[in-house]
Amino acid sequence: GAVVSQHPSWVICKSGTSVKIECRSLDFQATTMFWYRQFPKQSLMLMATSNEGSKATYEQGVEKDKFLINHASLTLSTLTVTSAHPEDSSFYICSARWPFSYEQYFGPGTRLTVT
Amino acid sequence: RKEVEQDPGPFNVPEGATVAFNCTYSNSASQSFFWYRQDCRKEPKLLMSVYSSGNEDGRFTAQLNRASQYISLLIRDSKLSDSATYLCVARLKAAGNKLTFGGGTRVLVKP
């Protein structure tokens, strides 16, 4: 089955620092990956769509200079939260689209706490 | 109005019983639908795609009603392990095939 890994699973950082989160598709190649954010008791909100070899497409209201996305290979996308603030504390989840399908498989998520 | 709406629940279900719940979507151009389950503090996991003719996967049955713009999920013979939040998801080609998630329906199966 489709396996997507995410690293780190949790991170605590100080306000003003940057944090990089990695998302890997382990057993398939994903030309498209997605980054979501989920606040407690809320549903997933799409932040951006990451396409291999091209710039990410950001959703309205998501600052592209704050949330840097790189999709350099067919199995790896990274999200860097720059100059993190306490309000960026959230559960960040990536997903990868299964080839020739619209099904998405999710990584285990990264819980970010900014102090 | 939210694009995908769900009753948040919780649905308290005796073990072995059947539970069903719906999800409504606002955009009639939505092209495909999925049910995901999400356990507390975990990632969503694909439960099943929803086909126009309806489909069944073991104890789970999904139905799509395009005329009324809703999707349903039925769980038969509920197990304690079915306790989770069930997320209804719609795909809209005009929106770049992004998936739009509902807020989820929480199901609690009790002994």
Interface residues (C-beta under 8 A of the other chain):
Chain A: F34 Q42 S43 L44 L46 T49 T57 F91 I93 Y102 E103 Q104 Y105 F106 G107 P108 G109 R111
Chain B: S32 F34 R41 K42 E43 P44 K45 L46 S49 L87 R91 G96 N97 K98 L99 T100 F101 G102 G103 G104
